[in-house]
Structures are given as C-alpha cells and as structure tokens.
C-alpha cells in the first residue's frame, strides 16, 4: 500500500471499518486463488474457460 496515494489510504480505511484487510494475493480457497494455483502448476496454456467455470462453482480444476 502506498501511504501517499489517497485511493490506497481510503481503501485501507474502508476495509478497517468493514473488519477486513487489503492484501496483494487472493485467498487460496477463492476462485482466483484456485486459478492462480492451477496456472502455477500447469502453466497458463493449460487454462481454459471450463477451468474458470469450475473455479467459480468450487469444482476441482483438472488439466
């Protein structure tokens, strides 16, 4: 977070008010976290639209 950037400071303040935090990485169990883990293991070329749908629905991502 850039403390000189009003947008970053405002986002951090809003997160504190709502009881959350702002992080750079998504939670591993989120759809985005699962897709990132998949691409780290199998590469971006293995990722297809069916994997995005599976991540959203909570199904396993298979190569």
C-alpha distances in whole Angstrom, upper triangle without the diagonal:
4,6,9,8,10,10,6,8,11,10,8,12,14,13,14,17,18,17,15,11,9,9,9,13,15,18,21,23,22,23,21,20,24,24,22,24,27,26,25,28,30,29,28,31,32,30,32,32,34,31,28,31,32,28,28,31,30,33,33,32,35,35
4,5,5,8,9,6,7,11,11,10,13,15,15,16,19,20,20,18,15,12,13,12,16,19,21,24,27,25,27,24,24,27,27,25,27,30,29,28,31,33,31,30,33,35,33,34,34,36,34,31,34,35,31,31,34,34,36,36,35,38,38
4,6,7,9,7,6,10,11,10,11,14,15,15,17,19,19,18,15,13,14,15,19,21,23,27,29,27,29,26,26,30,30,28,30,33,32,31,34,36,35,33,37,38,36,38,37,39,37,34,37,37,34,33,37,36,39,39,38,41,41
4,6,9,8,8,11,13,12,14,16,17,18,20,22,22,21,18,16,17,18,21,24,26,29,32,30,31,28,29,32,32,30,32,35,34,33,36,38,36,35,38,40,37,39,39,41,38,36,38,39,36,35,39,38,41,41,40,43,43
4,5,5,6,9,10,11,12,14,16,17,19,20,21,19,17,14,16,16,20,22,24,28,30,27,29,26,26,30,30,28,30,33,32,31,35,36,34,32,36,37,35,36,36,38,36,33,35,36,33,32,36,36,38,39,37,40,41
4,6,5,6,8,10,10,12,14,15,16,18,20,18,17,15,17,18,21,23,25,29,30,28,29,27,27,31,31,29,32,34,33,33,37,38,36,34,38,39,36,37,36,39,36,33,35,37,33,32,36,36,39,39,38,42,42
4,5,5,6,9,10,10,12,14,15,16,18,16,15,12,15,15,18,20,22,26,27,25,26,23,24,28,27,26,29,31,30,30,34,35,33,31,35,36,33,34,33,35,33,30,32,33,30,29,32,32,35,36,35,38,39
4,5,5,6,9,10,11,12,14,15,16,14,12,9,11,12,16,17,20,23,25,23,24,21,22,26,26,24,27,29,28,28,32,33,31,30,33,34,31,33,32,34,32,29,31,32,29,28,31,31,34,34,33,36,37
4,5,5,6,9,10,11,12,14,15,14,12,11,13,15,18,19,21,25,27,25,26,24,25,28,29,27,29,32,31,31,34,36,35,33,37,38,35,36,35,37,35,32,34,35,31,30,33,33,36,37,36,39,40
4,5,5,6,9,10,11,12,14,13,12,11,14,16,19,20,22,25,27,24,26,24,25,28,29,27,30,33,32,32,35,37,35,34,37,38,35,36,34,36,34,31,33,34,30,29,32,32,35,36,36,39,40
4,5,5,6,9,10,11,12,10,9,8,11,13,16,16,18,22,23,20,22,20,21,25,25,24,26,29,29,29,32,34,32,30,34,34,31,32,31,33,30,27,29,30,27,25,28,28,32,32,32,35,37
4,5,5,6,9,10,10,9,7,6,10,12,15,16,17,21,22,21,23,21,21,25,26,24,26,29,29,29,32,34,33,31,35,35,32,34,33,34,32,29,30,31,27,26,29,29,32,33,32,36,37
4,5,5,6,9,10,10,9,10,13,16,19,19,20,24,25,23,25,24,24,28,29,27,29,32,32,32,35,37,36,35,38,39,36,37,36,37,34,31,33,34,30,29,31,31,34,35,35,39,40
4,5,5,6,9,8,9,10,13,16,18,18,19,23,23,21,23,22,23,26,27,26,28,31,31,31,34,36,35,34,37,37,34,35,33,34,32,29,30,31,28,26,29,28,32,33,33,37,39
4,5,5,6,5,5,7,10,14,15,15,16,19,20,18,21,20,20,23,24,24,25,28,29,29,31,34,33,31,35,35,32,33,31,32,30,27,28,29,25,24,26,26,29,30,31,34,36
4,5,5,6,6,9,12,16,18,17,18,21,22,21,24,23,22,26,27,26,28,31,32,31,34,36,36,34,38,38,35,36,35,36,33,30,31,32,28,27,29,28,32,33,33,37,39
4,6,8,10,12,16,19,21,20,20,24,24,22,25,24,25,28,29,29,30,33,34,34,36,39,38,37,40,40,37,38,36,37,35,32,32,33,29,28,30,29,33,34,35,39,41
4,6,9,11,14,18,19,18,18,21,21,19,22,22,22,25,27,26,28,31,32,32,34,36,36,34,38,37,34,35,33,34,31,28,29,29,26,24,26,26,29,31,32,36,38
4,7,10,13,17,18,17,16,20,19,18,22,21,21,24,26,26,27,30,31,30,33,35,35,34,38,37,34,35,33,34,31,29,29,29,26,24,26,25,29,30,31,35,37
4,7,10,13,14,13,13,16,17,15,18,18,18,21,23,22,23,26,27,27,29,32,31,30,34,33,30,32,30,31,28,26,27,27,23,22,24,23,26,27,28,32,34
4,6,10,11,11,12,15,16,15,18,17,16,20,22,20,22,25,25,25,27,30,29,29,32,32,29,31,30,31,28,25,27,27,23,22,25,24,27,27,28,31,33
4,7,9,10,11,15,16,15,17,15,15,19,20,18,20,23,23,23,26,28,27,26,30,30,27,28,28,29,26,23,25,26,22,21,24,23,26,27,26,30,31
4,6,7,9,12,14,13,16,13,12,16,17,15,17,20,20,19,22,25,24,23,27,27,24,26,26,27,24,22,24,24,20,20,23,22,25,25,24,27,28
4,7,10,12,15,14,15,12,11,15,15,13,15,18,17,17,20,22,21,20,24,24,22,24,24,26,23,20,23,23,20,20,23,22,24,24,23,26,26
4,7,8,11,10,12,9,8,11,12,10,11,15,15,14,17,19,18,18,21,21,19,22,22,23,19,18,20,20,16,17,20,19,21,20,19,22,23
4,6,8,7,9,7,5,9,10,9,11,14,14,14,17,19,18,18,21,21,18,20,20,20,17,15,17,17,13,14,17,15,18,18,17,20,21
4,6,5,9,8,6,9,11,10,11,14,15,15,17,19,20,19,23,22,19,21,21,21,18,16,18,17,13,14,16,14,16,16,16,20,21
4,6,8,8,4,6,9,9,8,11,13,12,14,16,17,17,21,19,17,19,20,19,15,15,17,15,11,13,15,12,14,13,13,16,18
4,7,8,6,6,10,11,10,12,15,15,16,18,19,19,22,20,18,19,19,18,15,14,15,13,10,11,12,9,11,11,12,16,18
4,5,5,6,9,10,11,12,14,15,17,18,19,18,21,19,16,18,17,16,13,12,13,12,8,8,10,9,12,12,13,16,19
4,5,5,6,9,10,11,12,14,16,16,17,16,18,16,13,14,13,13,10,8,9,9,5,5,8,7,10,11,10,14,16
4,5,5,6,9,10,11,12,14,15,15,13,16,16,12,14,13,14,11,9,11,11,8,9,12,11,13,13,12,15,16
4,5,5,6,9,10,10,12,14,14,14,17,16,14,16,16,16,12,11,14,13,9,11,13,12,13,13,12,15,16
4,5,5,6,9,10,11,12,13,13,16,14,12,13,14,13,10,9,12,10,7,9,11,9,10,9,8,11,13
4,5,5,6,9,10,10,10,10,12,11,8,10,11,11,8,7,10,9,7,10,12,11,11,10,8,11,12
4,5,5,6,9,10,9,9,13,12,10,13,14,15,11,11,14,13,10,13,16,14,15,13,11,13,13
4,6,5,6,9,10,11,14,12,11,14,16,16,12,12,15,14,11,14,16,14,14,12,10,12,12
4,5,5,6,7,8,11,9,8,11,13,13,9,11,13,12,10,14,15,13,13,10,7,8,8
4,5,5,4,5,8,7,7,10,13,14,10,11,15,14,12,15,18,16,16,13,10,11,10
4,6,6,8,11,10,10,14,17,17,14,15,18,17,15,18,20,18,18,15,12,13,12
4,6,9,11,10,11,14,17,17,14,16,18,17,15,19,20,18,17,14,11,11,10
4,7,8,6,8,12,15,15,12,14,17,16,15,19,20,19,17,14,11,10,7
4,5,6,7,11,14,15,13,14,18,17,16,19,21,20,19,16,13,12,10
4,5,5,9,12,13,11,12,16,16,15,18,20,20,19,17,13,13,11
4,5,8,11,13,12,13,16,17,17,19,21,21,20,18,14,13,10
4,6,10,11,9,12,14,14,14,17,19,18,17,14,11,9,6
4,7,8,6,8,11,11,11,14,16,16,14,13,9,9,8
4,5,5,7,9,10,11,13,15,16,14,13,10,11,9
4,5,5,6,9,10,11,13,14,13,14,11,12,12
4,5,5,6,9,10,11,12,10,11,9,10,10
4,5,5,6,9,10,10,9,9,6,8,9
4,5,5,6,9,10,10,11,9,11,12
4,5,5,6,9,8,10,9,12,14
4,5,5,6,5,7,6,9,12
4,5,5,6,7,7,10,13
4,6,8,10,10,14,16
4,6,9,10,14,17
4,7,9,12,15
4,7,9,13
4,6,10
4,7
4
